[in-house]
Amino acid sequence: MKNNIWGETERLYIEKMSMDDFQDISEMLKSTAVANMWEHIFSNRDIKNWIKNCENSYKNTLAGYFIIKAKQSNKKIGQISLSDDTIEGKIYYEIGYMLKDEYKGRGYATEAAKYMVNFAFNKLNLKEVILEIRPENLASIKIAKRLKAKESGYFFKKIKGKKIKHIIFTIKNPNNTKCR
């Protein structure tokens, strides 16, 4: 497989995903934690569409969902994203993440999210990014606070026909004088 490295941190590679990653993506999206948060069990077709959408997002924008790979073990441990989302008619840029269960609690999600915040502010010149977090997802709320994100509201996201409450955490670009 060709080199898909898109970015890197001290301990992580951030890579573009492809169909070669199907097994790892499947493990993540079919996990109990993801099923509980998304209130949906992903089928193989859903996962293939997920990967195709990610591949298309790389062509159409500079962002999307990416694989998180641990440098030390060379294992694919999760996903990180920077993507646009419309909430009540306004376009936001959201950072999202998910890790395989055995890699949670080691700071990987925080490290990858910090990379995405820096990319959003320093490369895309965005004035802010958000995190959309379910109130019961205490681990993600802790990550948002480590990123110095401020709770700025909530909304009900429609997922598979259900309205699910999400808290919005916002991170403002400290250099926002010339941001979009």
mmCIF file of the C-alpha atoms, coordinates in Angstrom:
data_MODEL
# 
_entry.id   MODEL 
# 
loop_
_atom_site.group_PDB 
_atom_site.id 
_atom_site.type_symbol 
_atom_site.label_atom_id 
_atom_site.label_alt_id 
_atom_site.label_comp_id 
_atom_site.label_asym_id 
_atom_site.label_entity_id 
_atom_site.label_seq_id 
_atom_site.pdbx_PDB_ins_code 
_atom_site.Cartn_x 
_atom_site.Cartn_y 
_atom_site.Cartn_z 
_atom_site.occupancy 
_atom_site.B_iso_or_equiv 
_atom_site.pdbx_formal_charge 
_atom_site.auth_seq_id 
_atom_site.auth_comp_id 
_atom_site.auth_asym_id 
_atom_site.auth_atom_id 
_atom_site.pdbx_PDB_model_num 
ATOM 1   C CA . MET A 1 1   ? 0.000   0.000  0.000  1.00 0.00 ? 1   MET A CA 1 
ATOM 2   C CA . LYS A 1 2   ? 1.251   3.482  -0.773 1.00 0.00 ? 2   LYS A CA 1 
ATOM 3   C CA . ASN A 1 3   ? 2.177   5.951  1.945  1.00 0.00 ? 3   ASN A CA 1 
ATOM 4   C CA . ASN A 1 4   ? -1.027  7.595  3.203  1.00 0.00 ? 4   ASN A CA 1 
ATOM 5   C CA . ILE A 1 5   ? 0.507   9.701  5.976  1.00 0.00 ? 5   ILE A CA 1 
ATOM 6   C CA . TRP A 1 6   ? -1.352  13.005 6.154  1.00 0.00 ? 6   TRP A CA 1 
ATOM 7   C CA . GLY A 1 7   ? 0.101   14.311 9.411  1.00 0.00 ? 7   GLY A CA 1 
ATOM 8   C CA . GLU A 1 8   ? 1.924   13.259 12.532 1.00 0.00 ? 8   GLU A CA 1 
ATOM 9   C CA . THR A 1 9   ? 2.370   13.998 16.203 1.00 0.00 ? 9   THR A CA 1 
ATOM 10  C CA . GLU A 1 10  ? 4.954   12.827 18.707 1.00 0.00 ? 10  GLU A CA 1 
ATOM 11  C CA . ARG A 1 11  ? 3.351   9.375  19.061 1.00 0.00 ? 11  ARG A CA 1 
ATOM 12  C CA . LEU A 1 12  ? 0.922   9.151  16.143 1.00 0.00 ? 12  LEU A CA 1 
ATOM 13  C CA . TYR A 1 13  ? 0.595   9.100  12.394 1.00 0.00 ? 13  TYR A CA 1 
ATOM 14  C CA . ILE A 1 14  ? -2.583  10.566 10.917 1.00 0.00 ? 14  ILE A CA 1 
ATOM 15  C CA . GLU A 1 15  ? -3.319  8.718  7.672  1.00 0.00 ? 15  GLU A CA 1 
ATOM 16  C CA . LYS A 1 16  ? -5.856  8.880  4.892  1.00 0.00 ? 16  LYS A CA 1 
ATOM 17  C CA . MET A 1 17  ? -8.050  5.819  4.954  1.00 0.00 ? 17  MET A CA 1 
ATOM 18  C CA . SER A 1 18  ? -8.798  3.474  2.075  1.00 0.00 ? 18  SER A CA 1 
ATOM 19  C CA . MET A 1 19  ? -10.609 0.189  1.512  1.00 0.00 ? 19  MET A CA 1 
ATOM 20  C CA . ASP A 1 20  ? -7.396  -1.507 2.698  1.00 0.00 ? 20  ASP A CA 1 
ATOM 21  C CA . ASP A 1 21  ? -8.430  -0.293 6.178  1.00 0.00 ? 21  ASP A CA 1 
ATOM 22  C CA . PHE A 1 22  ? -11.827 -2.024 6.078  1.00 0.00 ? 22  PHE A CA 1 
ATOM 23  C CA . GLN A 1 23  ? -11.056 -4.528 8.855  1.00 0.00 ? 23  GLN A CA 1 
ATOM 24  C CA . ASP A 1 24  ? -9.789  -1.865 11.296 1.00 0.00 ? 24  ASP A CA 1 
ATOM 25  C CA . ILE A 1 25  ? -12.610 0.563  10.485 1.00 0.00 ? 25  ILE A CA 1 
ATOM 26  C CA . SER A 1 26  ? -15.096 -2.275 10.873 1.00 0.00 ? 26  SER A CA 1 
ATOM 27  C CA . GLU A 1 27  ? -13.707 -3.112 14.320 1.00 0.00 ? 27  GLU A CA 1 
ATOM 28  C CA . MET A 1 28  ? -14.125 0.523  15.365 1.00 0.00 ? 28  MET A CA 1 
ATOM 29  C CA . LEU A 1 29  ? -17.576 1.143  13.895 1.00 0.00 ? 29  LEU A CA 1 
ATOM 30  C CA . LYS A 1 30  ? -18.994 -2.168 15.110 1.00 0.00 ? 30  LYS A CA 1 
ATOM 31  C CA . SER A 1 31  ? -17.813 -1.643 18.683 1.00 0.00 ? 31  SER A CA 1 
ATOM 32  C CA . THR A 1 32  ? -20.361 -1.507 21.489 1.00 0.00 ? 32  THR A CA 1 
ATOM 33  C CA . ALA A 1 33  ? -19.220 2.005  22.443 1.00 0.00 ? 33  ALA A CA 1 
ATOM 34  C CA . VAL A 1 34  ? -19.863 3.363  18.924 1.00 0.00 ? 34  VAL A CA 1 
ATOM 35  C CA . ALA A 1 35  ? -23.194 1.536  18.691 1.00 0.00 ? 35  ALA A CA 1 
ATOM 36  C CA . ASN A 1 36  ? -24.243 3.118  21.991 1.00 0.00 ? 36  ASN A CA 1 
ATOM 37  C CA . MET A 1 37  ? -23.161 6.653  21.049 1.00 0.00 ? 37  MET A CA 1 
ATOM 38  C CA . TRP A 1 38  ? -24.471 6.534  17.470 1.00 0.00 ? 38  TRP A CA 1 
ATOM 39  C CA . GLU A 1 39  ? -27.492 4.393  18.390 1.00 0.00 ? 39  GLU A CA 1 
ATOM 40  C CA . HIS A 1 40  ? -26.817 2.411  15.250 1.00 0.00 ? 40  HIS A CA 1 
ATOM 41  C CA . ILE A 1 41  ? -25.031 -0.796 14.339 1.00 0.00 ? 41  ILE A CA 1 
ATOM 42  C CA . PHE A 1 42  ? -22.945 -0.345 11.203 1.00 0.00 ? 42  PHE A CA 1 
ATOM 43  C CA . SER A 1 43  ? -23.317 -2.978 8.482  1.00 0.00 ? 43  SER A CA 1 
ATOM 44  C CA . ASN A 1 44  ? -20.469 -3.906 6.120  1.00 0.00 ? 44  ASN A CA 1 
ATOM 45  C CA . ARG A 1 45  ? -22.200 -1.809 3.444  1.00 0.00 ? 45  ARG A CA 1 
ATOM 46  C CA . ASP A 1 46  ? -22.334 1.171  5.860  1.00 0.00 ? 46  ASP A CA 1 
ATOM 47  C CA . ILE A 1 47  ? -18.614 0.773  6.534  1.00 0.00 ? 47  ILE A CA 1 
ATOM 48  C CA . LYS A 1 48  ? -17.713 0.613  2.842  1.00 0.00 ? 48  LYS A CA 1 
ATOM 49  C CA . ASN A 1 49  ? -19.793 3.762  2.278  1.00 0.00 ? 49  ASN A CA 1 
ATOM 50  C CA . TRP A 1 50  ? -18.041 5.409  5.262  1.00 0.00 ? 50  TRP A CA 1 
ATOM 51  C CA . ILE A 1 51  ? -14.634 4.727  3.679  1.00 0.00 ? 51  ILE A CA 1 
ATOM 52  C CA . LYS A 1 52  ? -15.787 5.863  0.203  1.00 0.00 ? 52  LYS A CA 1 
ATOM 53  C CA . ASN A 1 53  ? -17.147 9.109  1.711  1.00 0.00 ? 53  ASN A CA 1 
ATOM 54  C CA . CYS A 1 54  ? -13.819 9.671  3.456  1.00 0.00 ? 54  CYS A CA 1 
ATOM 55  C CA . GLU A 1 55  ? -11.872 9.070  0.242  1.00 0.00 ? 55  GLU A CA 1 
ATOM 56  C CA . ASN A 1 56  ? -14.158 11.549 -1.567 1.00 0.00 ? 56  ASN A CA 1 
ATOM 57  C CA . SER A 1 57  ? -13.735 14.137 1.196  1.00 0.00 ? 57  SER A CA 1 
ATOM 58  C CA . TYR A 1 58  ? -9.951  14.100 0.670  1.00 0.00 ? 58  TYR A CA 1 
ATOM 59  C CA . LYS A 1 59  ? -10.524 15.047 -2.975 1.00 0.00 ? 59  LYS A CA 1 
ATOM 60  C CA . ASN A 1 60  ? -13.154 17.727 -2.276 1.00 0.00 ? 60  ASN A CA 1 
ATOM 61  C CA . THR A 1 61  ? -11.823 19.292 0.928  1.00 0.00 ? 61  THR A CA 1 
ATOM 62  C CA . LEU A 1 62  ? -8.653  19.246 2.967  1.00 0.00 ? 62  LEU A CA 1 
ATOM 63  C CA . ALA A 1 63  ? -10.252 17.284 5.760  1.00 0.00 ? 63  ALA A CA 1 
ATOM 64  C CA . GLY A 1 64  ? -12.472 14.354 6.717  1.00 0.00 ? 64  GLY A CA 1 
ATOM 65  C CA . TYR A 1 65  ? -11.997 11.220 8.827  1.00 0.00 ? 65  TYR A CA 1 
ATOM 66  C CA . PHE A 1 66  ? -8.477  9.843  9.109  1.00 0.00 ? 66  PHE A CA 1 
ATOM 67  C CA . ILE A 1 67  ? -6.858  6.770  10.636 1.00 0.00 ? 67  ILE A CA 1 
ATOM 68  C CA . ILE A 1 68  ? -4.868  7.241  13.847 1.00 0.00 ? 68  ILE A CA 1 
ATOM 69  C CA . LYS A 1 69  ? -1.842  4.931  13.872 1.00 0.00 ? 69  LYS A CA 1 
ATOM 70  C CA . ALA A 1 70  ? 0.471   4.493  16.867 1.00 0.00 ? 70  ALA A CA 1 
ATOM 71  C CA . LYS A 1 71  ? 4.086   5.030  15.788 1.00 0.00 ? 71  LYS A CA 1 
ATOM 72  C CA . GLN A 1 72  ? 5.547   2.649  18.364 1.00 0.00 ? 72  GLN A CA 1 
ATOM 73  C CA . SER A 1 73  ? 3.407   -0.381 17.444 1.00 0.00 ? 73  SER A CA 1 
ATOM 74  C CA . ASN A 1 74  ? 2.445   0.638  13.884 1.00 0.00 ? 74  ASN A CA 1 
ATOM 75  C CA . LYS A 1 75  ? -1.145  -0.379 14.780 1.00 0.00 ? 75  LYS A CA 1 
ATOM 76  C CA . LYS A 1 76  ? -4.274  1.416  13.649 1.00 0.00 ? 76  LYS A CA 1 
ATOM 77  C CA . ILE A 1 77  ? -5.851  2.522  16.902 1.00 0.00 ? 77  ILE A CA 1 
ATOM 78  C CA . GLY A 1 78  ? -8.651  4.915  15.973 1.00 0.00 ? 78  GLY A CA 1 
ATOM 79  C CA . GLN A 1 79  ? -10.030 7.690  13.810 1.00 0.00 ? 79  GLN A CA 1 
ATOM 80  C CA . ILE A 1 80  ? -9.839  11.481 13.978 1.00 0.00 ? 80  ILE A CA 1 
ATOM 81  C CA . SER A 1 81  ? -11.804 13.942 11.879 1.00 0.00 ? 81  SER A CA 1 
ATOM 82  C CA . LEU A 1 82  ? -12.179 17.539 10.942 1.00 0.00 ? 82  LEU A CA 1 
ATOM 83  C CA . SER A 1 83  ? -15.358 17.982 8.948  1.00 0.00 ? 83  SER A CA 1 
ATOM 84  C CA . ASP A 1 84  ? -18.063 20.504 8.315  1.00 0.00 ? 84  ASP A CA 1 
ATOM 85  C CA . ASP A 1 85  ? -21.474 20.144 9.886  1.00 0.00 ? 85  ASP A CA 1 
ATOM 86  C CA . THR A 1 86  ? -24.572 22.319 9.690  1.00 0.00 ? 86  THR A CA 1 
ATOM 87  C CA . ILE A 1 87  ? -26.378 23.015 12.947 1.00 0.00 ? 87  ILE A CA 1 
ATOM 88  C CA . GLU A 1 88  ? -29.557 25.064 12.825 1.00 0.00 ? 88  GLU A CA 1 
ATOM 89  C CA . GLY A 1 89  ? -28.535 26.566 9.480  1.00 0.00 ? 89  GLY A CA 1 
ATOM 90  C CA . LYS A 1 90  ? -24.972 27.523 10.453 1.00 0.00 ? 90  LYS A CA 1 
ATOM 91  C CA . ILE A 1 91  ? -21.877 25.737 9.127  1.00 0.00 ? 91  ILE A CA 1 
ATOM 92  C CA . TYR A 1 92  ? -19.360 24.641 11.754 1.00 0.00 ? 92  TYR A CA 1 
ATOM 93  C CA . TYR A 1 93  ? -16.110 22.704 11.546 1.00 0.00 ? 93  TYR A CA 1 
ATOM 94  C CA . GLU A 1 94  ? -16.205 19.788 13.947 1.00 0.00 ? 94  GLU A CA 1 
ATOM 95  C CA . ILE A 1 95  ? -13.447 17.654 15.385 1.00 0.00 ? 95  ILE A CA 1 
ATOM 96  C CA . GLY A 1 96  ? -14.456 14.076 16.112 1.00 0.00 ? 96  GLY A CA 1 
ATOM 97  C CA . TYR A 1 97  ? -12.583 10.993 17.276 1.00 0.00 ? 97  TYR A CA 1 
ATOM 98  C CA . MET A 1 98  ? -13.012 7.359  18.189 1.00 0.00 ? 98  MET A CA 1 
ATOM 99  C CA . LEU A 1 99  ? -10.506 4.854  19.491 1.00 0.00 ? 99  LEU A CA 1 
ATOM 100 C CA . LYS A 1 100 ? -10.460 1.095  19.744 1.00 0.00 ? 100 LYS A CA 1 
ATOM 101 C CA . ASP A 1 101 ? -11.324 0.200  23.334 1.00 0.00 ? 101 ASP A CA 1 
ATOM 102 C CA . GLU A 1 102 ? -7.853  -1.075 24.240 1.00 0.00 ? 102 GLU A CA 1 
ATOM 103 C CA . TYR A 1 103 ? -6.276  2.305  23.364 1.00 0.00 ? 103 TYR A CA 1 
ATOM 104 C CA . LYS A 1 104 ? -8.598  4.535  25.377 1.00 0.00 ? 104 LYS A CA 1 
ATOM 105 C CA . GLY A 1 105 ? -7.238  6.386  28.401 1.00 0.00 ? 105 GLY A CA 1 
ATOM 106 C CA . ARG A 1 106 ? -3.709  6.825  27.026 1.00 0.00 ? 106 ARG A CA 1 
ATOM 107 C CA . GLY A 1 107 ? -4.037  10.389 25.704 1.00 0.00 ? 107 GLY A CA 1 
ATOM 108 C CA . TYR A 1 108 ? -4.154  9.389  22.039 1.00 0.00 ? 108 TYR A CA 1 
ATOM 109 C CA . ALA A 1 109 ? -7.510  11.067 21.318 1.00 0.00 ? 109 ALA A CA 1 
ATOM 110 C CA . THR A 1 110 ? -6.342  14.292 22.974 1.00 0.00 ? 110 THR A CA 1 
ATOM 111 C CA . GLU A 1 111 ? -3.059  14.235 21.034 1.00 0.00 ? 111 GLU A CA 1 
ATOM 112 C CA . ALA A 1 112 ? -4.806  13.647 17.697 1.00 0.00 ? 112 ALA A CA 1 
ATOM 113 C CA . ALA A 1 113 ? -7.470  16.275 18.446 1.00 0.00 ? 113 ALA A CA 1 
ATOM 114 C CA . LYS A 1 114 ? -4.773  18.856 19.305 1.00 0.00 ? 114 LYS A CA 1 
ATOM 115 C CA . TYR A 1 115 ? -3.205  18.147 15.920 1.00 0.00 ? 115 TYR A CA 1 
ATOM 116 C CA . MET A 1 116 ? -6.556  18.789 14.209 1.00 0.00 ? 116 MET A CA 1 
ATOM 117 C CA . VAL A 1 117 ? -7.123  22.017 16.158 1.00 0.00 ? 117 VAL A CA 1 
ATOM 118 C CA . ASN A 1 118 ? -3.687  23.263 15.059 1.00 0.00 ? 118 ASN A CA 1 
ATOM 119 C CA . PHE A 1 119 ? -4.378  22.224 11.468 1.00 0.00 ? 119 PHE A CA 1 
ATOM 120 C CA . ALA A 1 120 ? -7.747  24.003 11.490 1.00 0.00 ? 120 ALA A CA 1 
ATOM 121 C CA . PHE A 1 121 ? -6.255  27.223 12.868 1.00 0.00 ? 121 PHE A CA 1 
ATOM 122 C CA . ASN A 1 122 ? -2.825  27.300 11.230 1.00 0.00 ? 122 ASN A CA 1 
ATOM 123 C CA . LYS A 1 123 ? -3.507  25.724 7.815  1.00 0.00 ? 123 LYS A CA 1 
ATOM 124 C CA . LEU A 1 124 ? -7.192  26.386 7.173  1.00 0.00 ? 124 LEU A CA 1 
ATOM 125 C CA . ASN A 1 125 ? -7.250  29.657 9.127  1.00 0.00 ? 125 ASN A CA 1 
ATOM 126 C CA . LEU A 1 126 ? -10.600 28.835 10.741 1.00 0.00 ? 126 LEU A CA 1 
ATOM 127 C CA . LYS A 1 127 ? -11.852 31.158 13.482 1.00 0.00 ? 127 LYS A CA 1 
ATOM 128 C CA . GLU A 1 128 ? -13.240 28.296 15.590 1.00 0.00 ? 128 GLU A CA 1 
ATOM 129 C CA . VAL A 1 129 ? -13.847 24.561 15.733 1.00 0.00 ? 129 VAL A CA 1 
ATOM 130 C CA . ILE A 1 130 ? -16.412 22.628 17.715 1.00 0.00 ? 130 ILE A CA 1 
ATOM 131 C CA . LEU A 1 131 ? -16.815 19.244 19.327 1.00 0.00 ? 131 LEU A CA 1 
ATOM 132 C CA . GLU A 1 132 ? -20.305 17.697 19.418 1.00 0.00 ? 132 GLU A CA 1 
ATOM 133 C CA . ILE A 1 133 ? -20.533 15.447 22.470 1.00 0.00 ? 133 ILE A CA 1 
ATOM 134 C CA . ARG A 1 134 ? -23.356 13.425 23.965 1.00 0.00 ? 134 ARG A CA 1 
ATOM 135 C CA . PRO A 1 135 ? -23.908 14.457 27.632 1.00 0.00 ? 135 PRO A CA 1 
ATOM 136 C CA . GLU A 1 136 ? -23.268 10.926 28.883 1.00 0.00 ? 136 GLU A CA 1 
ATOM 137 C CA . ASN A 1 137 ? -19.894 10.690 27.078 1.00 0.00 ? 137 ASN A CA 1 
ATOM 138 C CA . LEU A 1 138 ? -17.833 11.817 30.065 1.00 0.00 ? 138 LEU A CA 1 
ATOM 139 C CA . ALA A 1 139 ? -14.510 10.711 28.540 1.00 0.00 ? 139 ALA A CA 1 
ATOM 140 C CA . SER A 1 140 ? -15.044 12.988 25.515 1.00 0.00 ? 140 SER A CA 1 
ATOM 141 C CA . ILE A 1 141 ? -16.111 15.863 27.763 1.00 0.00 ? 141 ILE A CA 1 
ATOM 142 C CA . LYS A 1 142 ? -12.785 15.470 29.616 1.00 0.00 ? 142 LYS A CA 1 
ATOM 143 C CA . ILE A 1 143 ? -10.941 15.600 26.298 1.00 0.00 ? 143 ILE A CA 1 
ATOM 144 C CA . ALA A 1 144 ? -12.829 18.757 25.307 1.00 0.00 ? 144 ALA A CA 1 
ATOM 145 C CA . LYS A 1 145 ? -11.801 20.369 28.592 1.00 0.00 ? 145 LYS A CA 1 
ATOM 146 C CA . ARG A 1 146 ? -8.157  19.326 28.072 1.00 0.00 ? 146 ARG A CA 1 
ATOM 147 C CA . LEU A 1 147 ? -8.363  21.106 24.715 1.00 0.00 ? 147 LEU A CA 1 
ATOM 148 C CA . LYS A 1 148 ? -9.653  24.192 26.583 1.00 0.00 ? 148 LYS A CA 1 
ATOM 149 C CA . ALA A 1 149 ? -12.962 24.009 24.717 1.00 0.00 ? 149 ALA A CA 1 
ATOM 150 C CA . LYS A 1 150 ? -15.837 25.942 26.267 1.00 0.00 ? 150 LYS A CA 1 
ATOM 151 C CA . GLU A 1 151 ? -19.366 24.634 26.462 1.00 0.00 ? 151 GLU A CA 1 
ATOM 152 C CA . SER A 1 152 ? -21.345 26.915 24.174 1.00 0.00 ? 152 SER A CA 1 
ATOM 153 C CA . GLY A 1 153 ? -24.760 25.297 23.781 1.00 0.00 ? 153 GLY A CA 1 
ATOM 154 C CA . TYR A 1 154 ? -26.510 22.143 22.700 1.00 0.00 ? 154 TYR A CA 1 
ATOM 155 C CA . PHE A 1 155 ? -28.650 20.818 19.903 1.00 0.00 ? 155 PHE A CA 1 
ATOM 156 C CA . PHE A 1 156 ? -30.534 17.682 18.943 1.00 0.00 ? 156 PHE A CA 1 
ATOM 157 C CA . LYS A 1 157 ? -28.810 15.786 16.155 1.00 0.00 ? 157 LYS A CA 1 
ATOM 158 C CA . LYS A 1 158 ? -30.960 13.528 14.029 1.00 0.00 ? 158 LYS A CA 1 
ATOM 159 C CA . ILE A 1 159 ? -29.339 10.094 13.776 1.00 0.00 ? 159 ILE A CA 1 
ATOM 160 C CA . LYS A 1 160 ? -31.234 7.334  11.992 1.00 0.00 ? 160 LYS A CA 1 
ATOM 161 C CA . GLY A 1 161 ? -34.523 9.113  12.671 1.00 0.00 ? 161 GLY A CA 1 
ATOM 162 C CA . LYS A 1 162 ? -33.852 9.759  16.378 1.00 0.00 ? 162 LYS A CA 1 
ATOM 163 C CA . LYS A 1 163 ? -33.157 13.173 17.903 1.00 0.00 ? 163 LYS A CA 1 
ATOM 164 C CA . ILE A 1 164 ? -30.093 12.827 20.132 1.00 0.00 ? 164 ILE A CA 1 
ATOM 165 C CA . LYS A 1 165 ? -28.899 15.620 22.427 1.00 0.00 ? 165 LYS A CA 1 
ATOM 166 C CA . HIS A 1 166 ? -25.332 16.827 21.854 1.00 0.00 ? 166 HIS A CA 1 
ATOM 167 C CA . ILE A 1 167 ? -23.442 19.473 23.798 1.00 0.00 ? 167 ILE A CA 1 
ATOM 168 C CA . ILE A 1 168 ? -21.435 21.903 21.669 1.00 0.00 ? 168 ILE A CA 1 
ATOM 169 C CA . PHE A 1 169 ? -17.931 22.706 22.898 1.00 0.00 ? 169 PHE A CA 1 
ATOM 170 C CA . THR A 1 170 ? -16.148 25.530 21.068 1.00 0.00 ? 170 THR A CA 1 
ATOM 171 C CA . ILE A 1 171 ? -12.458 26.298 20.663 1.00 0.00 ? 171 ILE A CA 1 
ATOM 172 C CA . LYS A 1 172 ? -11.718 29.800 19.354 1.00 0.00 ? 172 LYS A CA 1 
ATOM 173 C CA . ASN A 1 173 ? -8.648  30.552 17.279 1.00 0.00 ? 173 ASN A CA 1 
ATOM 174 C CA . PRO A 1 174 ? -6.451  32.833 19.402 1.00 0.00 ? 174 PRO A CA 1 
ATOM 175 C CA . ASN A 1 175 ? -5.187  34.462 16.168 1.00 0.00 ? 175 ASN A CA 1 
ATOM 176 C CA . ASN A 1 176 ? -8.653  35.098 14.751 1.00 0.00 ? 176 ASN A CA 1 
ATOM 177 C CA . THR A 1 177 ? -8.118  38.578 13.331 1.00 0.00 ? 177 THR A CA 1 
ATOM 178 C CA . LYS A 1 178 ? -7.959  37.283 9.737  1.00 0.00 ? 178 LYS A CA 1 
ATOM 179 C CA . CYS A 1 179 ? -9.890  34.042 9.983  1.00 0.00 ? 179 CYS A CA 1 
ATOM 180 C CA . ARG A 1 180 ? -12.782 32.736 7.967  1.00 0.00 ? 180 ARG A CA 1 
# 
